[in-house]
Every structure is written in C-alpha cells, then in structure tokens.
Amino acid sequence: MKRVLFVLTSHDKLGDTGHRTGFWIEEFAAPYYLLHDAGVEVTLASPLGLQPPIDPKSALPEFQTPATVRFNADTVLQDKLAHTLTLKEIEAADFDAVLYPGGHGPLWDLTNNEASILLLQSFDRQGKPIAAVCHAPAVLLHAKKSDGTPLVAGRHVTGFTNGEEAAVGLTHIVPFLLEDALIDAGGLYAKGADWGVFTQEDGLLITGQNPASSEAVAMKLLGLLNA
C-alpha cells in the first residue's frame, strides 16, 4: 500500500483583518478521497498538530462540491483531522509522497516553517513526489535542492494567481503574492484562466492553481505513485 502525507496549515488569522483563515476544505477533501478510494493510506500532519483550522468561507454553500459534501458527513475523517500529527514527528522515509492542501493559512506558517522545509528537502533528495495546491506552493519557496539552489528554480510551477487574489480582495492583506514570489524564486510560472482547472507537472513536482485544480493534482500524483 502506498502512503501519502498531507501537510495542513495551523494558522487561523487572516492578517490584521480580524477574520479567520486556515485550509480550504475542497483542497483537502478532493485529493484525500481520490487517493483514499484508490487504496492509498493518507496520514495527516500540521505544524502544531491536532485540529488544523478550516477557512470558514470554504464551508459556505457556494463553495460546496461532492467532496466537501462527503467530508461534511464523514465523522471518521473529521475525527482523523482533529488528531493530526506534528511535523516534527514526521520522517519522509515513512512515505511515498507528500501533498500540501492550500487555503491562505500556509502563506503565514508553512512558508518559513523549518520542519516543513527540511521535510520537503528530504522528499526531494529521496526522489519522491511533492504536490501542492492553490496557495500551498508557497511552502516550496525556501526549500533548496541538494546544490543549494531554490527547489522551484528552473521548474514549471503554478499557484494562486495575482488576478485570483485581487478577485477575493486580499492583495494587500496577504504577506506576499504567490505568483510573484514563485517567479522571484526562479520558478517557471504558468497559469490558466482564473478559477479554471490548471496544473503543472515537472518531474516529481506537481502544483495546482486553485481549488478547482485540487482533484487534478491528486490524479497526477496517483499517476506517479502507480508508475
């Protein structure tokens, strides 16, 4: 049985707005169920462990999908989510791949998280797939290849676009714009239409642009696991 690690944010404050953030339900649930239903064992972790914060907007009726509806009725998965491991407990050697769901939370706590950076570097050194959705490609920004260059340098990547950030009114709230940051780190950034399905696969690195791209990222990851 293949084993995949999901790393979720522990950050729940949307800058200084007084509003809450966290991870986006669809970006967790859609990949989780696709992999789970294919017989993959999924382990959940976060910087602080236990229950990662859910972005309350992702629970609104207009953002529901078949995966989120399934999650809302899945008490077993909800209990599993309430007991995530801490990143410091995790060893890349125990898993076949890692996937980071998005939401705005990772921009604050996972981008500079030392345990996450070391974990990503270990997956890279061990030649194992790394996947990230929406805002989660931010976790790649400070990870390095074995030669000391940025993990994303010279690699095809995508992530939440400047246009999408402007559309949700958070351009001046987020600590940085992901599209710009990936380009600044040397990534070969590309994007599709705002809110459309768009992914990039470069070797063992898979990234998705937005929530709609989360299942497509999981499909590509499953393809690598089954190769």
C-alpha positions in Angstrom: 0.0 0.0 0.0 1.3 3.5 -0.9 1.5 6.0 1.9 1.0 9.8 1.3 1.5 12.5 3.8 -0.9 15.5 3.8 0.5 18.7 5.5 -2.1 21.2 6.6 -1.7 24.7 8.0 -2.1 25.6 11.7 -2.6 29.3 11.0 -6.0 30.8 11.5 -5.6 34.6 11.4 -6.2 36.5 8.1 -3.6 39.1 8.6 -4.9 42.0 10.7 -8.4 41.8 9.4 -9.9 40.2 12.4 -11.2 37.4 10.1 -10.3 33.7 10.2 -8.5 31.6 7.7 -6.9 28.2 7.5 -7.1 25.4 4.9 -9.7 25.3 2.2 -11.9 22.2 2.6 -12.2 21.3 -1.1 -8.4 21.3 -1.5 -8.1 18.8 1.3 -11.2 16.7 0.7 -11.0 16.2 -3.0 -7.4 14.9 -3.1 -8.0 12.9 0.1 -10.9 11.0 -1.2 -9.4 10.4 -4.7 -6.3 8.9 -3.1 -8.2 7.1 -0.3 -10.6 5.5 -2.8 -7.6 4.3 -4.8 -6.3 2.4 -1.8 -3.7 4.9 -0.7 -3.1 5.4 3.0 -3.2 9.1 3.9 -1.5 10.5 7.1 -2.3 14.0 8.3 0.1 16.4 9.8 0.4 20.1 10.7 2.9 22.4 12.4 1.1 22.4 15.7 -0.7 19.0 15.4 -4.3 18.3 16.4 -7.1 20.2 14.6 -6.0 22.4 11.8 -8.2 25.5 11.3 -10.7 25.4 8.5 -11.2 28.6 6.5 -14.9 29.4 7.4 -15.5 30.7 3.8 -14.8 27.3 2.4 -17.8 25.9 4.3 -20.2 28.3 2.7 -22.9 26.8 0.4 -21.5 28.4 -2.8 -18.2 26.5 -2.3 -19.6 23.0 -1.8 -18.6 20.2 -4.1 -19.2 16.4 -4.0 -16.0 16.0 -2.0 -16.9 18.6 0.6 -20.4 17.2 1.0 -18.9 13.8 1.6 -16.5 15.3 4.1 -19.3 17.1 6.0 -20.9 13.7 6.6 -17.7 11.7 7.3 -17.3 11.6 11.0 -14.3 9.2 10.7 -12.3 11.6 8.6 -13.4 14.6 10.8 -12.0 12.7 13.8 -8.8 11.9 12.0 -8.4 15.6 11.1 -8.8 16.6 14.7 -5.8 14.5 15.6 -3.1 15.5 13.0 0.5 14.7 13.9 3.0 17.4 14.4 5.5 18.0 11.6 8.4 17.3 14.0 7.1 13.7 14.4 7.3 13.1 10.6 10.0 11.4 8.6 10.0 11.5 4.8 11.3 7.9 4.7 8.0 6.7 6.0 6.0 8.0 3.0 5.9 7.6 -0.8 4.8 11.2 -1.4 3.6 14.5 0.2 0.7 16.8 -0.6 0.0 20.2 0.7 -3.6 21.5 0.5 -4.0 25.2 0.2 -6.1 28.0 1.8 -4.5 31.2 2.8 -3.0 29.8 6.1 0.1 28.3 4.5 1.3 31.8 3.4 1.9 32.6 7.1 3.0 29.5 8.8 4.3 26.9 6.3 6.3 29.1 4.0 9.0 29.6 6.6 8.4 26.6 8.8 11.8 24.9 9.3 10.3 21.4 9.9 8.3 21.7 6.6 11.3 23.0 4.7 13.5 20.1 5.9 10.7 17.6 5.1 10.4 18.9 1.6 14.1 18.7 1.1 14.1 15.2 2.3 11.3 14.2 -0.1 13.3 15.9 -2.9 16.5 14.1 -2.0 14.8 10.8 -1.8 13.2 11.2 -5.2 9.6 11.2 -4.0 6.7 13.2 -5.4 5.8 16.6 -4.0 2.4 18.1 -4.6 0.9 21.5 -3.6 -2.5 23.1 -4.4 -3.5 26.8 -4.7 -1.7 28.9 -2.1 0.3 25.8 -0.8 3.1 26.1 -3.5 4.3 28.9 -1.1 5.7 26.1 1.0 8.3 25.5 -1.7 9.8 29.0 -1.7 12.5 28.5 0.8 13.3 24.8 0.3 16.5 24.1 -1.5 17.8 21.5 -3.9 20.9 19.5 -2.9 23.0 22.0 -4.8 21.7 24.9 -2.6 19.5 26.5 -5.3 15.8 27.1 -4.7 13.6 23.9 -5.1 11.4 25.7 -7.7 14.3 27.3 -9.7 14.0 26.3 -13.4 10.9 24.1 -12.7 7.4 24.5 -14.1 5.1 25.6 -11.4 1.7 27.3 -10.8 -0.3 28.6 -7.9 -3.0 31.1 -6.9 -2.7 33.9 -9.4 -2.5 37.7 -8.8 -5.8 38.0 -10.5 -7.5 35.5 -8.3 -6.0 37.2 -5.2 -7.4 40.5 -6.4 -10.8 39.0 -7.1 -11.1 37.8 -3.4 -9.9 41.3 -2.2 -6.8 40.1 -0.4 -4.0 41.6 -2.5 -3.0 44.0 0.3 -3.7 41.5 3.2 -1.6 38.6 2.3 2.1 38.7 3.2 3.1 38.3 -0.4 1.6 37.5 -3.8 2.3 33.8 -4.6 2.5 34.3 -8.4 5.2 37.0 -7.9 7.1 35.0 -5.3 7.3 31.9 -7.3 8.7 33.9 -10.3 11.2 35.7 -8.0 12.4 32.3 -6.7 13.2 31.2 -10.3 10.1 29.1 -10.9 8.9 28.8 -14.5 5.4 30.0 -13.5 2.4 29.5 -15.8 -1.3 29.9 -15.2 -4.6 29.2 -16.8 -7.9 31.2 -16.7 -8.8 32.4 -13.2 -10.8 29.7 -11.3 -10.3 27.2 -14.1 -8.5 23.8 -13.7 -4.8 24.3 -14.3 -1.9 22.2 -13.1 1.9 21.9 -13.8 3.9 18.7 -13.5 7.7 18.9 -13.7 9.3 15.6 -12.9 8.2 14.7 -9.4 6.8 18.2 -8.6 3.1 18.8 -9.1 1.3 22.1 -8.5 -2.3 23.3 -8.9 -3.5 26.8 -9.5 -6.7 27.0 -7.3 -9.3 24.9 -5.5 -10.8 23.7 -8.8 -7.4 22.1 -9.6 -7.1 20.1 -6.4 -8.5 16.8 -7.8 -6.4 17.1 -11.0 -3.3 17.4 -8.8 -4.3 14.3 -6.9 -4.8 12.5 -10.2 -1.3 13.4 -11.4 0.1 12.3 -8.0 -1.7 9.0 -8.2 -0.2 8.5 -11.6 3.3 9.0 -10.3 2.6 6.6 -7.4 1.4 3.9 -9.8 4.2 4.4 -12.3 
